Amino acid sequence: METRGLVVHGEAEPFSTALRSLVNNRLYSDVRFVVGQERQEVFAHRCLLACRCNFFQRLLGPEPGPGVPSPVVLSTVPAEAFLAVLEFLYTNSVKLHRHSVLEVLTAAVEYGLEELREICLEFVVKVLDVELVCEALQVAVTFGLGPLQERCIAFIEAHSQEAFRTRGFLELSASALLPLLRSDKLCVDEADLILAARSWARVGAAVLERPVAEVAAPIVRELRLALLAPAELSALEEQNRREPLIPVEQIVEAWKCHAMRRRDVARGASCRRRRGTLPREHHRFLDLPFK
């Protein structure tokens, strides 16, 4: 009578170390990548990549052709991030760094590596800080990573002024900036938020070679002009004549809130203060409570 066999395991560490030595090792490699803008050569083993990742299985095909195979060009992924992906595929572990984890996360999402994606997400949350948070928010919005987006927004709400001074903030897409501007919990005054939005629009206008007002159009409606004092609103109106940013009708609506001084007129998000809104004399006429 045949007995059932028993699976026994040797030590994992020597096995992992041996496989790690094959990462980007020309020895016995049968596929060559040219990676990133720097066009770095990276060597790998197609059977291992294909059995670990459906993306590479489809990319590489069932077998190499005759002769010396042409390199596989992957120009959008940085070499450091690609090598981290290979390390994970070879060893099921990876060494992550704060400066490159978002690039590894992006590659994990694009290659369909769910376990690596979750590892990267956990690491991002651990190292999240003012300099990283806007870049992380952009990745979260781009790839629909809801929990990471919520975590980033909560962090920015608590550290608004510092986050809005980073390069990552200036490089946000309009779709990533919108949920921030809709938040009642930002710890920033509206005057400072308008300045930040103008800086963001100027950068986008320079990059896209489009007018500032056109770049700002998707987000500018979320600015709560009625929170400004009359003198501030007058100054904003004058600046807006020199450098258009905000539609004239939006400024008119803010003036209407000042003129009417009635709560039934000053209702809605445009008159609701944020957590960081500084008090002004006219606020007693507005719908002040924030969520």
BELUR-V948577 format. One record per residue. RES is the residue in one letter. SS is DSSP state (hx for helix, st for strand, lp for the rest). PHI is phi in degrees with one decimal (* if undefined). OMEGA is omega in whole degrees, -180 to 180 (none if undefined). Layout:
# BELUR-V948577
RES/SS/PHI/OMEGA, RES/SS/PHI/OMEGA
This chain:
# BELUR-V948577
M/lp/*/-177, E/lp/-77.0/179, T/lp/-93.6/178, R/lp/-72.6/179, G/lp/-75.4/179, L/lp/-123.2/178, V/lp/-79.7/177, V/lp/-118.2/-174, H/lp/-116.2/170, G/lp/-82.1/-180, E/lp/-69.9/-176, A/hx/-76.4/-172, E/hx/-63.5/178, P/hx/-61.8/178, F/hx/-64.0/180, S/hx/-64.1/180, T/hx/-64.1/179, A/hx/-63.1/179, L/hx/-69.1/179, R/hx/-61.9/180, S/lp/-67.7/179, L/lp/-89.7/-180, V/lp/-65.5/-178, N/lp/55.5/179, N/lp/-107.8/-177, R/lp/-63.7/-176, L/lp/-60.6/178, Y/lp/63.8/180, S/lp/-69.9/179, D/lp/-132.9/173, V/st/-146.6/-178, R/st/-125.1/178, F/st/-106.6/168, V/st/-116.2/-162, V/st/-118.3/170, G/lp/74.5/178, Q/lp/-65.6/179, E/lp/-80.3/178, R/lp/53.2/179, Q/st/-78.8/176, E/st/-77.7/177, V/st/-133.9/-178, F/st/-104.5/-178, A/st/-151.5/-175, H/lp/-125.0/-168, R/hx/-61.5/-178, C/hx/-64.4/-180, L/hx/-70.4/179, L/hx/-63.0/-176, A/hx/-67.2/-178, C/hx/-79.3/-178, R/hx/-99.9/-171, C/lp/-149.7/-180, N/hx/-61.9/179, F/hx/-58.8/-179, F/hx/-72.8/176, Q/hx/-60.1/179, R/hx/-71.9/-177, L/hx/-66.8/-172, L/hx/-88.9/-179, G/lp/77.2/-173, P/lp/-71.9/-177, E/lp/-158.9/179, P/lp/-72.8/177, G/lp/-78.2/180, P/lp/-69.7/177, G/lp/78.0/-180, V/lp/-78.2/-176, P/lp/-68.8/176, S/lp/-70.5/179, P/lp/-68.8/175, V/st/-92.2/-176, V/st/-92.2/175, L/st/-125.9/-170, S/lp/-82.9/-173, T/lp/-89.4/-179, V/lp/-100.9/177, P/lp/-62.9/-176, A/hx/-59.2/-179, E/hx/-61.2/179, A/hx/-68.0/-180, F/hx/-64.9/178, L/hx/-65.1/175, A/hx/-65.2/176, V/hx/-61.6/179, L/hx/-61.6/178, E/hx/-56.9/179, F/hx/-67.1/-179, L/hx/-65.0/-179, Y/hx/-79.1/-168, T/hx/-120.9/-175, N/lp/60.9/174, S/lp/-146.5/-177, V/lp/-156.3/174, K/lp/-95.7/-177, L/lp/-103.2/178, H/lp/-129.8/-178, R/lp/-57.7/-173, H/lp/-73.3/-176, S/lp/-126.0/-173, V/hx/-63.9/-180, L/hx/-68.2/176, E/hx/-71.4/175, V/hx/-66.2/178, L/hx/-60.0/179, T/hx/-59.6/179, A/hx/-64.0/180, A/hx/-61.0/178, V/hx/-66.4/-177, E/hx/-67.1/-179, Y/lp/-92.8/178, G/lp/71.9/-179, L/lp/-94.8/-172, E/hx/-65.2/-179, E/hx/-65.6/178, L/hx/-64.8/177, R/hx/-58.5/-179, E/hx/-66.3/177, I/hx/-61.6/180, C/hx/-65.4/179, L/hx/-60.5/179, E/hx/-62.6/-180, F/hx/-67.5/180, V/hx/-58.3/-180, V/hx/-61.3/-179, K/hx/-68.2/-174, V/hx/-103.2/-176, L/lp/-57.1/177, D/lp/-146.2/-175, V/hx/-60.3/-177, E/hx/-73.1/-175, L/hx/-94.3/-163, V/hx/-65.4/-179, C/hx/-70.3/176, E/hx/-64.7/178, A/hx/-65.7/177, L/hx/-61.2/-180, Q/hx/-62.4/177, V/hx/-62.6/-179, A/hx/-61.4/-180, V/hx/-68.8/-178, T/hx/-60.5/-174, F/hx/-106.6/177, G/lp/65.5/180, L/lp/-91.8/-171, G/hx/-54.3/-179, P/hx/-59.5/178, L/hx/-67.8/178, Q/hx/-60.1/179, E/hx/-62.6/-180, R/hx/-65.1/180, C/hx/-66.2/180, I/hx/-62.8/179, A/hx/-61.5/179, F/hx/-65.4/-179, I/hx/-66.5/177, E/hx/-58.4/-179, A/hx/-83.3/-177, H/lp/-131.0/-169, S/hx/-61.9/-174, Q/hx/-62.3/179, E/hx/-67.1/-178, A/hx/-64.8/-177, F/lp/-73.5/177, R/lp/-95.9/-177, T/lp/-89.6/176, R/hx/-65.0/179, G/hx/-58.6/178, F/hx/-64.1/-178, L/hx/-64.3/-178, E/lp/-98.9/178, L/lp/-63.9/170, S/lp/-76.3/178, A/hx/-60.7/-179, S/hx/-68.2/176, A/hx/-83.4/-179, L/hx/-76.5/-175, L/hx/-54.7/-179, P/hx/-62.4/176, L/hx/-68.9/-177, L/hx/-68.5/178, R/lp/-85.0/-175, S/lp/-80.0/173, D/lp/-83.2/-170, K/lp/-99.4/178, L/lp/-64.8/179, C/lp/-90.8/-179, V/lp/-152.7/177, D/lp/-78.0/-175, E/hx/-63.0/179, A/hx/-60.7/178, D/hx/-69.9/180, L/hx/-66.9/177, I/hx/-64.8/176, L/hx/-61.5/179, A/hx/-64.0/179, A/hx/-64.5/178, R/hx/-65.9/177, S/hx/-61.6/178, W/hx/-59.3/-178, A/hx/-66.9/178, R/hx/-62.7/179, V/hx/-63.3/179, G/hx/-61.3/179, A/hx/-64.5/179, A/hx/-67.4/-178, V/hx/-70.6/-174, L/hx/-88.9/-177, E/lp/56.5/178, R/lp/-130.9/179, P/lp/-62.4/-180, V/hx/-57.1/-178, A/hx/-63.1/179, E/hx/-68.0/178, V/hx/-65.7/-176, A/hx/-78.0/-172, A/lp/-51.6/-178, P/lp/-68.5/-172, I/lp/-117.5/-167, V/hx/-69.2/179, R/hx/-64.3/-179, E/hx/-83.3/176, L/lp/-78.0/-172, R/lp/-100.5/-173, L/hx/-64.5/-178, A/hx/-65.5/178, L/hx/-75.0/-180, L/lp/-74.5/173, A/lp/-70.1/-179, P/hx/-52.3/-180, A/hx/-63.3/178, E/hx/-66.6/-180, L/hx/-66.3/176, S/hx/-63.3/179, A/hx/-63.8/178, L/hx/-63.6/180, E/hx/-62.5/179, E/hx/-65.4/178, Q/hx/-63.1/-179, N/hx/-66.0/175, R/hx/-68.9/-179, R/hx/-75.4/-179, E/lp/-135.5/-177, P/lp/-57.5/177, L/lp/-134.6/-172, I/lp/-112.2/178, P/lp/-57.0/-178, V/hx/-57.6/-178, E/hx/-63.8/177, Q/hx/-70.0/176, I/hx/-67.6/178, V/hx/-60.8/178, E/hx/-60.3/179, A/hx/-65.1/178, W/hx/-62.6/179, K/hx/-62.7/178, C/hx/-61.4/178, H/hx/-67.5/-175, A/hx/-69.6/-175, M/hx/-76.7/179, R/lp/49.6/178, R/lp/-132.4/-178, R/lp/-62.6/-178, D/lp/-70.0/175, V/lp/-86.7/-176, A/lp/-88.1/178, R/lp/-112.5/174, G/lp/98.2/-174, A/hx/-61.7/-176, S/hx/-67.0/180, C/hx/-114.9/-177, R/lp/-94.9/-177, R/lp/-72.6/174, R/lp/-98.3/-179, R/lp/-60.4/-178, G/lp/-95.7/-179, T/lp/-65.4/177, L/lp/-77.5/-177, P/lp/-69.3/175, R/lp/-134.4/-172, E/hx/-57.7/-175, H/hx/-77.0/-177, H/hx/-62.2/-180, R/hx/-67.8/178, F/hx/-94.0/-174, L/lp/-98.7/178, D/lp/-85.1/-165, L/lp/-76.0/-171, P/lp/-55.8/174, F/lp/-105.0/-176, K/lp/-76.0/none
